[in-house]
Amino acid sequence: MSDPSVELLVQQLPDIHGNCLIVADENWASANWSNVAHSGKSTRQLISNRFEIARAAEQAGVPTLFNDFDFSAQPAASLDAILFRVSKERAVSHHIINQALTLLKPGGLLMLSGEKTDGVKTYTRHACKLFGDNCQPQKQGNYYLARITKHSDDQPALDDKDYANLRPIKCPHNLPLQSKPGIFGWNKIDQGSAFLIQHLANFLQRYQQPPQSLLDLGCGYGYLSCAAAQQGFTEITATDNNAAALRACKANFDALQINGTVIAGDAGSEITGRFGAIVCNPPFHQGFNIDSELTQKFLRAAMRLLAPTGRALFVVNNFIALEKKARDYFPQVEEVARSGSFKLIMVSRRQ
C-alpha cells in the first residue's frame, strides 16, 4: 500500500512548473511510478538513497540518481520545486531541508508531507524560519502538506548532525569501524549481529572444509563482514539497498584492508555468484509487525546464492518463525543458538 503522505506529493505534480526534484527515501517504496513520471509537464528528476526505489523510478522513465542524498551535482539555485516526504530520522530531514535552501531558486517551493507523529509540523516551522516564510501545513485527513516558499537564505542551517560525513563508532573486537546517520542503528552494534558473531566460530566448525567465500546479505555499515573477516575468509562480498550503508561498508573494508566487494542491490538482486557461507541480520519487522514478503525475498536470495555445500546463518528475534518459512526453501533448517531476545537459524541446501 502506498504511503498517503507520498500520494499527497504526487498529487501536486500536475500544478508544478519548471525544474522539480523529488527526494525519495524508503517511504516511497510503494509509489505509483507511472504517475510520478507522467503527471504534469514539469521537468522532474529524483534522488533516492534506496536502490530498489531508484531502479523502479528509472524504469518508469524518471531521471534518477542513487546516492546518499549527495546533491553536489545539482547547481545552486537551479530548481523551482523540491518534494520531500519527511524522514523518520531527524538528521536526514534537516539535511534535506538545508540542501533545499541552496538548490531552490528565489521564490522556489519546498513541499513537505507527513503525519503529525513524523514531526512534519515541527519541520515546517523550522523550514519556514530558514526560508523566510510563514506558511502553515494543511491537514488532509490524518496527513499534512506544507508549501514553503524561499524568500531568503541568510539564516543558520538546521542541525543535521554532520549528516554527510562518516564518523567512528564504539565497536568490540578492536574494529575501528565508521558509520553515519541514515543507516539503521548507525551509532551502535546491533545486539542481534553481536549474537551472531559470538556464535560464528561454532557455525564454521560444522563445515568439513572451511568455507572461503562469505556473503553479508543486508550488510549495513559492514559489522558482520568486518568481524567475520578475522575467521580466514579469502573472498567477502557485502550487499545492501541503502546508499549510506554501502558507503560506510566500503570505507570500513578499505580501512581494515579486507579483500571484499561492496555491491548495491535489493536483497542480493545484483549478485550472481555462489557462496560457501552467508550471514544475515535481516530487517524482517518493525515492532511486532513482520514483513512476510521481505522474509521470503531474503530466503529466496539465500537459496539462489548459496553454494551446494554452503550454509546460511540468520539472526532474528525470537518471535519470528523464520524456520517455518525457511522449510519452504531449504531441506535443512536448524535453530543453532538462542538468547533472551534472539535466535540463530541455520539453513543449507543439503540434509
LINNORJO-V611309 format. One record per pair of residues at least 24 apart in sequence whose C-alpha atoms are under 10 Angstrom apart, sorted by the first residue. I is the first residue (numbers start at 1). J is the second residue. Records with the same first field share a line. If there is no record, write none. Layout:
BEGIN
I=J + J
END
This chain:
BEGIN
1=29 + 30 + 31
2=27 + 28 + 29 + 30 + 31 + 32
3=27 + 28 + 29 + 30 + 31 + 85 + 114
4=28 + 31 + 85 + 113 + 114 + 115 + 140 + 141 + 142 + 143 + 144
5=84 + 85 + 86 + 112 + 113 + 114 + 115 + 140 + 142 + 143 + 144 + 145
6=30 + 31 + 32 + 83 + 84 + 85 + 86 + 112 + 113 + 114 + 143 + 145
7=31 + 32 + 35 + 36 + 85 + 113
8=85 + 111 + 112 + 113 + 114 + 140 + 143 + 144 + 145
9=36 + 82 + 83 + 84 + 85 + 111 + 112 + 113 + 114 + 145 + 146
10=35 + 36 + 37 + 39 + 83
11=35 + 36 + 39 + 40
12=39 + 40 + 83 + 111 + 145
13=37 + 38 + 39 + 40 + 41 + 42 + 44 + 81 + 83
14=38 + 39 + 40 + 41 + 42
15=39 + 40 + 41 + 42
16=40 + 41 + 42 + 43 + 44 + 80 + 81 + 82 + 109
17=41 + 42 + 43 + 44 + 80 + 81
18=42 + 43 + 44 + 78 + 79 + 80 + 81 + 108
19=43 + 44 + 45 + 78 + 79 + 80 + 81 + 82 + 104 + 105 + 108
20=44 + 45 + 46 + 78 + 79 + 80 + 81 + 82 + 83 + 104 + 108 + 109 + 110
21=45 + 46 + 47 + 63 + 64 + 74 + 79 + 80 + 81 + 82 + 83 + 84 + 100 + 103 + 104 + 110
22=46 + 47 + 48 + 62 + 64 + 81 + 82 + 83 + 84 + 85 + 111
23=47 + 48 + 49 + 65 + 69 + 82 + 83 + 84 + 85 + 86 + 96
24=48 + 49 + 50 + 53 + 54 + 57 + 66 + 69 + 83 + 84 + 85 + 86 + 87
25=49 + 50 + 51 + 53 + 54 + 68 + 69 + 84 + 85 + 86 + 87 + 88 + 92 + 182 + 242
26=50 + 51 + 52 + 53 + 85 + 87 + 88 + 242
27=53 + 85 + 86 + 87 + 88 + 114
28=53 + 54 + 57 + 85
29=53 + 54 + 56
30=56
31=56 + 57
32=56 + 57 + 60
33=57 + 58 + 59 + 60 + 61 + 62
34=59 + 60 + 61 + 62
35=60
36=60 + 61 + 62
37=61 + 62 + 63
38=62
42=80 + 81
43=79 + 80
44=79 + 81 + 82
45=82
46=82 + 83
47=71
48=242 + 243
49=182 + 241 + 242 + 243 + 244 + 245
50=240 + 241 + 242 + 243 + 244 + 264 + 265 + 266
51=240 + 241 + 242 + 243 + 264 + 265 + 266
52=241 + 242 + 264 + 265 + 266 + 267 + 269
53=241 + 266
54=241
55=265 + 266
66=241 + 242 + 243 + 264
67=242 + 243 + 244 + 246 + 247
68=92 + 163 + 164 + 182 + 242 + 243 + 244 + 245 + 246 + 247
69=95 + 96 + 99 + 163 + 164 + 182 + 243 + 244
70=95 + 96 + 99 + 164
71=96 + 99 + 100 + 102 + 103
72=99 + 103
74=102 + 103
75=102 + 103 + 104
76=100 + 101 + 102 + 103 + 104 + 105
77=101 + 102 + 103 + 104 + 105 + 106 + 108
78=102 + 103 + 104 + 105 + 106 + 108
79=103 + 104 + 105 + 106 + 107 + 108 + 109 + 110
80=104 + 105 + 106 + 107 + 108 + 109 + 110 + 149 + 150
81=105 + 107 + 108 + 109 + 110 + 111 + 147 + 148 + 149 + 150
82=108 + 109 + 110 + 111 + 112 + 147 + 148
83=109 + 110 + 111 + 112 + 113 + 147
84=110 + 111 + 112 + 113 + 114
85=111 + 112 + 113 + 114 + 115 + 118 + 120 + 144 + 145
86=111 + 112 + 113 + 114 + 115 + 118 + 119 + 120 + 123 + 124
87=113 + 114 + 118 + 119 + 120 + 182
88=114 + 117 + 118 + 119 + 182
89=118 + 160 + 181 + 182 + 183 + 184
90=118 + 119 + 123 + 159 + 160 + 161 + 181 + 182
91=158 + 159 + 160 + 161 + 162 + 163 + 164 + 181 + 182
92=160 + 161 + 162 + 163 + 164 + 181 + 182
93=119 + 120 + 123 + 158 + 159 + 160 + 163
94=123 + 126 + 127 + 157 + 158 + 159 + 160 + 161 + 163
95=157 + 158 + 159 + 160 + 161 + 162 + 163 + 164
96=158 + 160 + 163
97=123 + 124 + 126 + 127 + 130 + 131 + 157 + 158 + 160
98=127 + 130 + 131 + 153 + 156 + 157 + 158 + 159 + 160
99=157
100=127 + 131 + 150
101=127 + 130 + 131 + 149 + 150 + 151 + 152 + 153 + 154 + 155 + 157
102=150 + 153
104=149 + 150
105=149 + 150 + 151
106=131 + 149 + 150 + 151 + 152 + 153
107=131 + 148 + 149 + 150 + 151 + 152
108=147 + 148 + 149 + 150 + 151
109=146 + 147 + 148 + 149 + 150 + 151
110=146 + 147 + 148 + 149 + 150
111=137 + 145 + 146 + 147 + 148 + 149
112=137 + 144 + 145 + 146 + 147 + 148
113=137 + 138 + 139 + 140 + 143 + 144 + 145 + 146 + 147
114=139 + 142 + 143 + 144 + 145 + 146
115=139 + 140 + 141 + 142 + 143 + 144 + 145
116=142 + 143 + 144
117=142 + 143
118=143
120=144 + 145 + 146
121=145 + 146
123=158
124=148
126=157 + 158
127=157 + 158
128=152
129=153 + 155 + 156
130=154 + 155 + 156 + 157 + 158
131=155
164=244
165=244 + 248
166=244 + 247 + 248 + 251
167=248
171=223
172=223 + 227
173=226 + 227 + 230
174=227
175=223 + 226 + 227 + 252 + 255 + 256
176=226 + 252 + 255 + 256
177=221 + 222 + 223 + 226 + 248 + 249 + 251 + 252 + 253 + 255 + 256
178=221 + 222 + 223 + 247 + 248 + 249 + 251 + 252 + 255
179=220 + 221 + 222 + 223 + 244 + 245 + 247 + 248 + 249 + 251 + 252
180=221 + 244 + 245 + 247 + 248
181=244 + 245
182=242 + 243 + 244 + 245
183=220 + 221 + 242 + 243 + 244 + 245 + 246 + 248
184=220 + 221 + 242 + 244 + 245 + 283
185=220 + 221
186=220 + 221 + 244 + 245 + 248
189=223 + 224
190=223 + 224 + 281
191=315 + 341 + 342
192=280 + 281 + 282 + 314 + 315 + 316 + 317 + 339 + 341 + 342 + 343 + 344
193=223 + 224 + 227 + 279 + 280 + 281 + 282 + 314 + 315 + 316 + 342
194=223 + 224 + 227 + 315
195=315 + 337 + 338 + 339 + 341 + 342 + 343 + 344
196=224 + 228 + 279 + 280 + 281 + 313 + 314 + 315 + 316 + 337 + 338 + 342 + 343 + 344 + 345
197=223 + 224 + 225 + 227 + 228 + 279 + 315
198=227
199=313 + 336 + 337 + 344
200=224 + 227 + 228 + 231 + 279 + 313
201=228 + 231
202=336 + 337
203=277 + 311 + 312 + 313 + 336 + 337 + 344 + 346
204=231 + 277 + 311
206=311
207=276 + 277 + 309 + 310 + 311
208=309
209=276 + 309
210=276 + 277
211=235 + 275 + 276 + 277 + 307 + 309 + 310 + 311
212=236 + 275 + 276 + 277
213=237 + 260 + 274 + 275 + 276 + 277 + 278 + 307 + 310
214=238 + 260 + 274 + 275 + 276 + 277 + 278 + 279 + 306 + 310 + 312
215=239 + 260 + 261 + 262 + 268 + 271 + 273 + 274 + 275 + 276 + 277 + 278 + 279 + 280 + 302 + 305 + 306 + 312
216=240 + 262 + 268 + 277 + 278 + 279 + 280 + 281 + 312
217=265 + 266 + 267 + 268 + 278 + 279 + 280 + 281 + 282 + 298 + 301 + 302 + 312 + 314
218=242 + 245 + 246 + 264 + 265 + 266 + 267 + 268 + 279 + 280 + 281 + 282 + 283 + 298
219=245 + 246 + 249 + 262 + 263 + 267 + 279 + 280 + 281 + 282
220=244 + 245 + 246 + 247 + 248 + 249 + 281 + 282
221=245 + 246 + 247 + 248 + 249 + 250 + 251 + 252 + 253
222=246 + 247 + 248 + 249 + 250 + 251 + 252 + 253 + 262
223=249 + 252 + 253
224=279 + 280 + 281
225=249 + 252 + 253 + 258 + 260 + 279 + 280
226=252 + 253 + 256 + 257 + 258 + 260
228=279
229=253 + 256 + 258 + 259 + 260
230=258
233=258 + 259 + 260 + 276 + 277
234=258 + 259 + 260
235=259 + 260 + 261 + 275 + 276
236=260 + 261 + 262 + 275 + 277 + 278
237=261 + 262 + 263 + 271 + 273 + 275 + 278
238=262 + 263 + 264 + 265 + 268 + 271 + 278 + 279
239=263 + 264 + 265 + 266 + 267 + 268 + 269 + 270 + 271
240=264 + 265 + 266 + 267 + 268 + 269
241=265 + 266 + 267 + 268 + 269
242=266
266=297 + 298 + 301
267=294 + 297 + 298 + 299 + 300 + 301 + 302
268=297 + 298 + 300 + 301 + 302 + 304 + 305
269=297 + 298 + 301 + 305
271=301 + 304 + 305
272=304 + 305
273=304 + 305 + 306 + 307
274=302 + 303 + 304 + 305 + 306 + 307 + 308 + 310
275=302 + 304 + 305 + 306 + 307 + 308 + 309 + 310 + 311 + 312
276=305 + 306 + 307 + 308 + 309 + 310 + 311 + 312
277=302 + 305 + 306 + 307 + 309 + 310 + 311 + 312 + 313 + 348
278=302 + 305 + 306 + 307 + 310 + 311 + 312 + 313 + 314 + 346 + 347
279=311 + 312 + 313 + 314 + 315 + 346
280=312 + 313 + 314 + 315 + 316 + 344
281=313 + 314 + 315 + 316 + 317 + 344
282=314 + 315 + 316
283=316
284=316 + 317 + 320 + 322
285=316 + 317 + 320
288=317 + 319 + 320
289=320
290=319 + 320 + 321
292=322 + 325
295=320 + 322 + 325 + 326
296=322 + 325 + 326 + 328 + 329
298=326
299=325 + 326 + 327 + 328 + 329 + 330 + 347
300=326 + 328 + 329 + 330
302=329 + 330 + 347 + 348 + 349
303=329 + 330 + 347 + 348 + 349
304=329
306=347 + 348 + 349
307=348 + 349
308=348 + 349 + 350
309=348 + 349 + 350 + 351
310=347 + 348 + 349 + 350
311=346 + 347 + 348 + 349 + 350
312=345 + 346 + 347 + 348 + 349
313=344 + 345 + 346 + 347 + 348
314=343 + 344 + 345 + 346 + 347
315=342 + 343 + 344 + 345 + 346
316=341 + 342 + 343 + 344 + 345
317=341 + 342 + 343 + 344
318=342 + 343 + 344
319=343
321=345
323=347
END
